[in-house]
Amino acid sequence: MTRAPVVLRGRRAVAASTTGVALVVEDFRAWRSLPPGRIVVARHATPDAVLVMERARGVVFEVGGVAAHAAIIARELGVPCVVGVEHALATIRDGDRVHIDGMTGEVHVGG
Amino acid sequence: MSAVDSDNWLATTLDGYAAGVRWVIERKDFNAFWPVGLPRAGTAMGDLLVTQVEEVITANALRATVANPTAALLLLFFSTHGMRVAGWSRERRLHYAQALLALVRASKTTPVVDPDGRHCLLDPPEPWGDAWLEGFHQEANVFCALSWATAEALYFCNHRIGTERHGPYATAGDGQMRMVRSVHDLRPVELWPEIEEWPELPARVDVVFEYDRAGARFDLFANPLFDFDSHAATQRLAILAHTTDGRCEAVRDLTVVAGWNDALRGLLTRVVEQVDAMDERARIGRLHDVMLHAASGLSERRLPLARQAPVSVGIEVRGSVEQLAAYYDFRSEVA
C-alpha cells in the first residue's frame, strides 16, 4: 500500500533541488559499502560523512543549521541538502521516494 | 572610556563578537560537535590551556599577522571556559582577549568579526593569467570539501587551524567576485603519532573561485553562505600550490587534484578510525593538544603538547541558543 505523502521541514543548506530514493545511514564508517546516487538521510554528520555525501544525490540531516559542518561540506560539493529536519529518521524509510526542495527547505516523502 | 579602550575599538569588537556568536549558534550544531560523545569542555579547554596560551601572549610571542585569523577567534571562543575555571580577574581576561583580537585585526583588511559580512585577508592570492581554469571543475570542489572534512577530523571542531575561507575580493568585471579557500597544515604529525601514513600535499593550497555574481556573506567563523548555486555560478577557478620553500605554482592538471583527493580520503578514514578507538579521557587529552597546536600556529613559540594533561569531566556546554550564546559571550568576562 502506498504511503500518503509527508512533508517535513528544515533549513535549506544548498540552493538546489533533487528527487531520488532514500538511503538511511546510521554509520558513515560503512561508506565503502553504501550505494551511490541515493538521497542520504542521517541524524548528523561526522567528518567521514563527506565520503558518502560526495557520491549522494542529496542529503537530509535531522540536526544542524545552515552553518553546520554538514551544510558547509554539502555546499562545497553542490549536493542538495536540507538540515534541521525534525523527525526525519522516524519518517523516512530506506527506499522511500524523496524530493528535496532547495528553495523552501521542504522534504517531500513518498507519493 | 577606559585607557585600554580609548578608541572604543574593543567594546565595538566585543559587541560584534557577541552578535556573531549568537548568529552562529542559531545556525550551527554546537550540541553535537565532533568528536561525538564529548559534550564537556573539561580540561581540554580549561585553566591549564589558557595559562599556557597566556604565557605566549605575555612573552609577546604572538605573530604580527597569520594566514588563518579565524583560528585566533575560535581560540578565544573556547577559552571562555578556562578563564572561568582559573578565576581570572577582569584585567587578565581583557589582556588575553585584546591580544587575540588584535592579531585578527592585524591579519585582515576587514573588521575583526564578520556578521554576514566580508572576510578579506591582507594577502589574498593573485592568480597569474595562465593559472585560471575556465568553468566549473568538480575535482576542485571535491578537494575543498575533503580538505575541510579532514581538517575537522584532525583538529576536531577547530578545523580553522587547517583551513581559512575568505573574500569576496573584487574582480575586473561588474557583478562578479572572487572567494578563496586556503588549506594549510594538514600534516600535524606530532598531534597524531598513531597515524603512520601521511599524504604528500603542498604546504598550502589556495583554490580561488570566480563567480558570475557579486555578494557573499560570512559568519563569525568565516563560513561562506551562498544563496545561489555556487557551482553554476563558477566562471573560472585557479589552484595555487605553495611549497615549504616559499614557491607558488599553478596547478592546471586536475589529475593532480584527484590524487590529493584520494590521499585525503585515506587520511580522513584513518583519523576517524583512530578517534573512534579513543575513550572520552583520551579524546579530552587530544582536544587539549589541538588547542595548544592552534596557539602555537598563532605564535613564534611552539607550545609543548601536554600528552598527559590532567583530565577532568568539566561542565557540559550544551543547551539552548540563549544559554550557549550567553556562555560564550565574552562581554560578560570583561564587564
Interface residues (C-beta under 8 A of the other chain):
Chain A: R11 V14 A15 A16 R29 H44 T46 P47 D48 A49 V50 L51 M53 E54 V63 G64 G65 V66 A67 A68 H69 I72 I73 R75 E76 L77 G78
Chain B: V24 E26 R27 K28 D29 N31 A32 W34 V36 N141 V142 C144 A145 L146 W148 A149 T150 E152 A153 D219 F221 N223 P224 L225 F226 D227 F228 D229 S230 H231 R265 L268 T269 V271 V272 E273 D276
